[in-house]
Each structure stands twice: as structure tokens, then as C-alpha cells.
Amino acid sequence: MSDKNAHPHKKKNVRDVIIESIECEPGIEGCTGDPDTCPNEPNRCDKKLSMFGYYDDTIKDSVEHVLSESLNELTKTFTASTRRWEMIVFPAMFAFIVLAIYGFFLINSLTKDVGAIATEMNSINGTMQAVVINMERQTLTIQEMNGYVRSMSVSAGQMSHEIAVINNSVSRPMQFMNSYTPW
């Protein structure tokens, strides 16, 4: 007993506790699980945490300490990881929201522009129909003009013929009269 008091119980990690519990389970030669009747070293044969649930306060504190430290490290690591992800995710979410709003604005503008183009196309369609009607009128006018030019050409031909006839009719008597004039 004095040996136990001389060495304060040191904190044990989970691995040591598991190894000791395997080494000193009740049923293994020389180990009963009771520190008072254990013929082995007192450090090896204290009541150990085992699959049968034996433990003393030292081992309990040691396991709780190891688990507490492990959870603290896990919490610190998770917190640091969370902060790193926050530095990436929050700006990315903000950028996504800004891009989504801008995309909505672009789609909305495009929809308005396409609507305006459709309205203008209807106006252009009406104008083109008026142009077609005017072109048909011009075609008819040109055809009428062609008819008039043809009839003018025929009339000019007839006039030319009649002038030639008049020329023949007048030139003979004029030749006769010319022969009597002194000048």
C-alpha cells in the first residue's frame, strides 16, 4: 500500500488502458481483478477497465481525461476547419447570389429586348406590306407607261409617214414653182 501512495497515479491513455485490461482480466493466471488478492505487481493488477466492466477511479479518470482531450482536439480541429470553410463558402455564396441576381437581370433585359424586337418586327411587317402594295402600283404604272410609249412610238411612226407623204406632195409642186422664181 505504501508503494501506491509513493507513486501518484499518472494519467493513462486509452491504448495503455486497453492493453492493461487485456493483460489483467479475471481468469488470466494470477489475476483476479481484485487488487487486494492479486499476486502480480500492484500497478499491473489494480482493478482494470475490462470487457467485464472492472475499473478503479484512476483508470476512470485516465479514460475520461483521454476522451476529454481527444474531444477537445477534435473540437479545435473542427472549429479551425469550419473557419476555413467559412472563408471559402460564405464568399462563394455571396458571389453566387450576386451572379444569380445579375443573371436574372440579364434574362429580364433579354426578355424585354426580345419583346421590343417582336413589336418592331410587326411594324416592319406592316411597312413591308405597304411597300409591296406600292411596288405593285409602280409595276402597273410602268406597264401603263410602256403602253403609252408604244402608242407614242406608233403615233410618231405614223406622223413620220404622213410627213413623208406631205413632203412628197409638197415637194413636187414646190420644185415646179422653184423653177419660176428668180432667186
C-alpha positions as CSV (number, residue, x, y, z in Angstrom):
1,M,0.0,0.0,0.0
2,S,2.8,2.4,0.8
3,D,4.1,1.8,-2.7
4,K,0.8,3.0,-4.1
5,N,1.0,6.2,-2.1
6,A,4.6,6.8,-3.0
7,H,3.8,6.8,-6.8
8,P,0.9,9.1,-7.6
9,H,-1.3,7.7,-10.3
10,K,-0.3,9.0,-13.6
11,K,-2.9,9.7,-16.4
12,K,-3.0,6.8,-18.8
13,N,-4.0,7.0,-22.5
14,V,-6.7,4.8,-24.0
15,R,-4.2,2.4,-25.6
16,D,-2.4,1.7,-22.3
17,V,-5.7,1.2,-20.5
18,I,-6.9,-1.3,-23.2
19,I,-3.5,-3.2,-23.1
20,E,-3.6,-3.4,-19.3
21,S,-7.2,-4.5,-19.3
22,I,-6.3,-7.4,-21.6
23,E,-3.2,-8.3,-19.5
24,C,-5.1,-8.4,-16.2
25,E,-8.6,-9.7,-16.8
26,P,-10.0,-12.0,-14.3
27,G,-9.4,-15.5,-15.4
28,I,-5.8,-14.9,-16.6
29,E,-3.3,-16.8,-14.4
30,G,-2.5,-14.9,-11.2
31,C,-5.0,-12.1,-11.8
32,T,-8.4,-12.0,-10.1
33,G,-9.3,-8.5,-10.9
34,D,-9.1,-7.7,-7.1
35,P,-6.0,-5.6,-6.2
36,D,-6.0,-6.9,-2.6
37,T,-5.7,-10.6,-3.7
38,C,-3.5,-10.0,-6.8
39,P,-0.1,-11.8,-6.6
40,N,1.3,-9.7,-9.5
41,E,2.6,-6.2,-9.3
42,P,0.1,-3.7,-7.9
43,N,0.4,-1.5,-10.9
44,R,-0.5,-4.3,-13.2
45,C,-3.2,-5.8,-11.1
46,D,-5.3,-2.9,-9.9
47,K,-8.9,-3.2,-10.9
48,K,-8.7,-2.6,-14.6
49,L,-11.2,-1.5,-17.1
50,S,-12.0,-4.6,-19.0
51,M,-14.7,-6.1,-21.0
52,F,-16.3,-7.2,-17.7
53,G,-16.6,-3.6,-16.6
54,Y,-14.0,-3.6,-13.8
55,Y,-12.2,-0.2,-13.2
56,D,-10.9,1.9,-10.5
57,D,-11.0,5.7,-10.2
58,T,-7.5,6.2,-11.6
59,I,-8.3,4.4,-14.8
60,K,-11.7,6.0,-15.0
61,D,-10.1,9.5,-14.6
62,S,-7.4,8.5,-17.1
63,V,-10.0,7.3,-19.7
64,E,-12.2,10.4,-19.1
65,H,-9.1,12.6,-19.4
66,V,-8.0,10.9,-22.7
67,L,-11.5,11.1,-24.1
68,S,-11.9,14.7,-23.0
69,E,-8.6,15.7,-24.6
70,S,-9.5,13.8,-27.8
71,L,-12.8,15.6,-27.9
72,N,-11.1,18.9,-27.3
73,E,-8.7,18.3,-30.1
74,L,-11.5,17.2,-32.4
75,T,-13.5,20.3,-31.5
76,K,-10.5,22.6,-32.1
77,T,-9.7,20.9,-35.4
78,F,-13.4,21.0,-36.4
79,T,-13.6,24.7,-35.4
80,A,-10.5,25.5,-37.4
81,S,-11.8,23.5,-40.4
82,T,-15.1,25.3,-40.1
83,R,-13.4,28.7,-40.1
84,R,-11.5,27.7,-43.2
85,W,-14.7,26.6,-44.9
86,E,-16.4,29.7,-43.8
87,M,-13.7,31.7,-45.5
88,I,-14.4,29.8,-48.7
89,V,-18.2,29.1,-48.6
90,F,-19.5,32.5,-47.4
91,P,-17.8,34.5,-50.2
92,A,-18.7,31.8,-52.7
93,M,-22.4,32.0,-51.6
94,F,-22.2,35.8,-51.8
95,A,-20.7,35.6,-55.3
96,F,-23.3,33.1,-56.3
97,I,-26.1,35.3,-55.1
98,V,-24.6,38.3,-56.9
99,L,-24.3,36.3,-60.1
100,A,-27.8,34.9,-59.7
101,I,-29.2,38.4,-59.4
102,Y,-27.1,39.6,-62.3
103,G,-28.3,36.6,-64.4
104,F,-31.9,37.4,-63.5
105,F,-31.3,41.0,-64.6
106,L,-29.8,39.8,-67.9
107,I,-32.6,37.4,-68.6
108,N,-35.2,40.0,-67.7
109,S,-33.5,42.6,-70.0
110,L,-33.2,40.0,-72.8
111,T,-36.9,39.2,-72.4
112,K,-37.8,42.9,-72.7
113,D,-35.5,43.3,-75.7
114,V,-37.0,40.3,-77.5
115,G,-40.5,41.7,-76.8
116,A,-39.4,45.1,-78.3
117,I,-37.9,43.3,-81.3
118,A,-41.2,41.3,-81.8
119,T,-43.1,44.6,-81.7
120,E,-40.7,46.2,-84.2
121,M,-41.0,43.1,-86.5
122,N,-44.8,43.5,-86.6
123,S,-44.3,47.2,-87.5
124,I,-41.7,46.2,-90.2
125,N,-44.1,43.6,-91.5
126,G,-46.8,46.3,-91.9
127,T,-44.4,48.6,-93.6
128,M,-43.2,45.8,-95.9
129,Q,-46.8,45.1,-96.9
130,A,-47.2,48.7,-97.8
131,V,-44.0,48.6,-99.8
132,V,-45.3,45.5,-101.7
133,I,-48.6,47.3,-102.5
134,N,-46.7,50.4,-103.7
135,M,-44.3,48.2,-105.8
136,E,-47.4,46.6,-107.4
137,R,-48.8,50.1,-108.2
138,Q,-45.4,51.1,-109.6
139,T,-45.3,48.0,-111.7
140,L,-48.8,48.8,-113.1
141,T,-47.8,52.4,-113.7
142,I,-44.6,51.3,-115.5
143,Q,-46.7,48.9,-117.6
144,E,-49.1,51.7,-118.4
145,M,-46.2,54.0,-119.3
146,N,-44.8,51.2,-121.6
147,G,-48.2,51.1,-123.3
148,Y,-48.2,54.9,-123.7
149,V,-44.7,54.9,-125.0
150,R,-45.6,52.2,-127.5
151,S,-48.6,54.2,-128.7
152,M,-46.4,57.3,-128.9
153,S,-44.0,55.3,-130.9
154,V,-46.7,54.1,-133.2
155,S,-48.1,57.7,-133.5
156,A,-44.5,59.0,-134.2
157,G,-44.2,56.4,-136.9
158,Q,-47.5,57.5,-138.4
159,M,-46.5,61.1,-138.2
160,S,-43.2,60.3,-139.9
161,H,-45.1,58.5,-142.6
162,E,-47.6,61.4,-143.0
163,I,-44.8,63.9,-143.1
164,A,-43.1,61.9,-145.8
165,V,-46.4,61.8,-147.7
166,I,-46.7,65.6,-147.2
167,N,-43.2,66.1,-148.2
168,N,-43.8,64.2,-151.5
169,S,-47.0,66.1,-152.0
170,V,-45.5,69.5,-151.4
171,S,-42.0,68.9,-152.9
172,R,-43.2,68.3,-156.5
173,P,-45.2,71.4,-156.8
174,M,-42.5,73.3,-155.0
175,Q,-39.9,72.1,-157.5
176,F,-42.1,73.3,-160.3
177,M,-42.5,76.7,-158.6
178,N,-38.9,76.9,-157.8
179,S,-38.1,76.8,-161.4
180,Y,-40.0,80.1,-162.0
181,T,-38.7,82.1,-159.1
182,P,-35.7,84.3,-159.7
183,W,-33.9,83.9,-156.5
